[in-house]
Amino acid sequence: MMNQLHALKQFTTVVADTGDFQQIAQYQPQDATTNPSLILKAVQMPAYRALLDQTMAQHPKAPLDETMDRLLVRFGCEILSLLPGRVSTEVDARLSFDTDATLSRARRITQLYQAQGIDTPKRVLIKIAATWEGMQAAQVLEREGIHTNLTLLFAFAQAVACAQAGVKLISPFVGRIHDWHKKAAGAAWDEAARSGVNDPGVQSVRQIYNYYKQHGIATEVMGASFRNIGQITALAGCDLLTIAPELLAQLQAQTTPLSVALSVAQAQAMPIERVTLHEAQFRFALNEDAMACDKLAEGIRAFCADARKLDALMQT
């Protein structure tokens, strides 16, 4: 009998969300994503500490930021050796509000991959926080043939602006949207009533997916940051879903039939108005969305904190 992971792969590209690349092969994902938190977690494991030590030994006089990029690319290359598709590698979150610095780091990461013989346009996505500055950097990078994954996406306004910038892929964060609404509701939260298609994180991705498909927007939608497999199955049919190994295991163990929840045909039948946002309009729309403001700021702070911890490890 077909398990849900296999069934999901029939209509959605499955992406592994991990820095622990030894776990990847058993689930046979197409792509993989990483972030500073996942890399930090991995290098603190005995199985991966050698990658950090080797990177530092090979480039003892390199500036700290360059060593960081070399470490990220080392993990990325290991991951690419295990899967047929792409890996997403993140620009330092401390540059989230600096377009020029983001461009510089993205280009260097790309060059480091190319030095390892990686076909970057086909196999690498540069992850950048979905701030206005990050989207402006992504627009330039896409014109240069460097494909981008705009992450920490919580608001419809971010999705609209990413589409205008022509980014390759966006990563709306399902679980973190769910977390915010659950915390805001407090004792009034009804888990059963706000699950599946009624989950606020799921609803956010569905809105973005339907808008993109209705208007023929080429940017790919990759749901991310899941808390349970119900959120995943409620988005079956989305372009891509990036899933942590523990949830991949749960999907692999589950044999309940899975049906398509999202489709291009359904989206194209919906009367959805096209939206255009200039910078001031984008910033105002984002400011009006308390959840998105909170989670974007929180996400950047968390990634920055883990980047600093990685810095500290490389200085010991």
N, C-alpha and C positions, 0 to 999 in steps of 0.2 A: 504493500500500500504506500502511496506517495506521501512523504512527510511535507510539512508546511514550508520548510526551507526550499525544498526542491520545487514545490508548487509555486512559491513566490518568484522563483527565478524564471518561470515561464512568462511573466509579464512585467517584471521589474529587475533592473540591474542591482544585484546585491553587492554591497561594499562592506569590507571589514573595518571597524573603527577601533584600531589598536596600534600600539607600538610593539606589542609582543608578537613578533612575526612568526615565532615558532607555533603559534596557535592557528595561523591562517590556513595552512594547507588542508586541514581536515574539512573545512567548510567550503572550499573551492569558490571564493568570491571572485568577481571580475576585477574590482578595484579595491583600494584601501585608503583610509585617511589617517592622518596623525595630527597631533597638536602638542604644544609644549608640556601639558599635563601628562599626556600619555608617554611621551619620551622620557620625562622625569621619572615616572613610575617604572619604566622599563630599565633605565640605566642603574636603578637602585636594586635590581634583581641580579643575582650572581651570573645568570646566563648571558646578560648583556653588558655588564660592567666593562668587559674587555673592549667593547666597541668604543667606549669613552676613553679608556686608557690608551688604546691604539691611536685614536684620532689625535690625542694630545701629544703622544710620543712622536708621531709623524710630522707634526707642525708645532714644535715647541716655542717658536718665536712669533707665532701668529697672534694677532689681536684677539681678545676674548670673543668679540662678535663674529669674527671669521671662524674661529674654532666651533662656535655654536652652529653656524651654518654648515660647516663640514660634518659635524655630528648628525645633524638632521638629514643631510644628503646620504651619509653612510647608512642610516636606518632605511631611508627611502630606497637605496639601491638593493639592500637585502630583501626588502619587501617585493620590489619589482622582479627579483629573481624567482619569486614563488607564485606570481600571478600574471595573467596575460594582459591586464589593463593598465590603469593609471594609479599613481600615488599622489596624494595631496600633501604638500609640505608647507608649513606656515611661516610667514614672515613674523619676526619678533613683534609681539603685541604692543610693546612699548613705543612702536612707531605708528600706531593706529591713527594718529591725527597729523601725520607728517607725510604728505604725498611724495615729496622728493626722496626722502629717506626710504620709504617703502619701495619706490622704484629701484633705488640702488641695491637694496637687499634682494629684491626679487630677481633682478638681473644677475646678481652674483650667485644665488642659489641655482638659477638656470645654467649658468656657465659651469658650475661645479658638477652638475649632473652631466652636462655635455662632455666634460673632461673624462667622465667615466664611461663614455660611449652610449649614453642614454638618448634616445630620440625624444627630446623634450616636448615638442608639440603634440605628440601622440601619447606620451606616457607620464607627463608631469603636470599637475595643477598647482599653482601657487596660491596658498590660502592667505586671505587678507580679511581683516575685520570689516564688516559692512558699515563703516562710517562714510560720511561724504568724501573725506580725504582718501579713504581706501578705495572708494569707487572711482575717483578720478585717476588714481594710480592704475587701477585695473583697466580702465578704458585705454590708457596709453599702452599698457603691456599687451592687451589683446591686439592692438594695431601692429605691434612688433612681433606677433606670432607666439607670444607667451600666454598660455591659457590660465585662467584664474578661477578660484573657488572662493566666493564671498561668504564668509562664515559669521557666526554670531548674529544671525538674521532672525528677528522677532516680529517685525512690523511689515504690514503690506506696503507701506511707503518705501521701505528698504528694497523690497522686491521690485517695485516699479522703477526705482532709480537704478538698480542693478541691470534691469532690462534695457533701460535707456543707454547705459554705459557699454552694453554689448558684452557683458561678462559671459564666460563659458558655462558656469554652474553656480548655483546658490545652495546654501545649507540652512534652511529654516530649522530651528531647534524646538522640536515637539515637546520633549520632556521638561525643558526649562520653562516653557510657556505654561504647561500643566502645573508645575510647581508653584509658579507665581499666583495663578488663579486659586489654587487649593489653599495657599497660605492666606490670600486676601479674603477668602470666604470663611475661613476659620471653622467654627462649629457648624455652620450652615452648609458646608461642602457635602455633597452626596456623591460618593465615589462611583456607585453603580449608574447613577443618572448622568454622570459626566465622563463616561468611558466610551470606548469605541468611536463611532462617528460623532458623538457628542463631546468628546474630549476637546478642550479649547486649543490644544496644540495641533491636534489632527485637523480641526476646522481651519486653522490658520494656513496649513499646508494645502488643504483642499482649495481654499480661496485663491491662493497663489497659482496653483497648478491650473485651475480652471481659467483664470485670467490669462495666463501665458498661452494656453492652448487655444482659447477663443480668438486671440489676436495674432496667432502664428509667431509668437516670440520664441526664438531658438534657444535661449538660455535654459539649461537643464535644471530641473528641480530635484534636489536630493534631501529628503527628510532625514533628520539627524537627532541625536540626543534622546533616545527612547528610554522609557521607564518600564515598559512591559510589552509583551508581544501583541496585546490587543491594539495598542497604538500602531504597531507595524502592520498588522493584517487589515486595519481600517484604511491603510494607505496603499494597499496592493494595487499595482498599476501605475504608481508614481514613477517618474523616470528612473530614479535611483533611491535607495535607502541605505544609509550607512549604520551598521548595527554592531554593537559590542559583542565579543565572543560568548559571553554568558547567555545573551539573548539568541544568538545564532544556535547555540546548543539547545535552547528550549524549543525553537522552531523546528530543529532537526528531530526532536523527540515527539513532536506533536503531529498527529495524523488526521485531525479534524479537517474536512474539506475546506479549501480556501477559494474564494471567488474574487473577481476583479472589483475593486471599489472605485477606481478612477480610470477614465478613458478619454482619449482625445475626442471621440465622437460625441460623448455626453457633454464635454466642455464646450465644443463648438456649437452645440444646440442652445446654449445659455445666452441670454441677452446681457452681456457684461460690457459696460462702458469703458472705453480706453481712457487712461489717465496719463497726464504729463506733469512732471514735477521739476521746477527749477530749484536752485539751491535753497532759497528762502522758504519756498513751499515745502520742500522736503524737511527742512529743519523744524518748521512749525508742525507738520504732520507727525513727525517723530516725537516732538515735545508733547503733543496732545495724547500720545499713547504711553500711559504711565508704566504699563508692564514692559514695553519695549525699551523705554529709557532705563528702567531699573536693571533689566537683564543684560542689556548691552554693556552698560557701565560695569556691572558686576562681573560679566564674562571677561572683559578686557582686564579688569583688576586681577582676576584669578589667574589668567594666562601670564600676566606680568609678574605676579608673585612666583609662579613656577619657573619662569625664565630666570628670575633672580636666583632661585634655588639651584638651577642648572649652572648658572655662572659660578656660584659658590662651590659646587662640586668640581668644576673645572679648575678652580684656584687652589684646591687642597692638595 
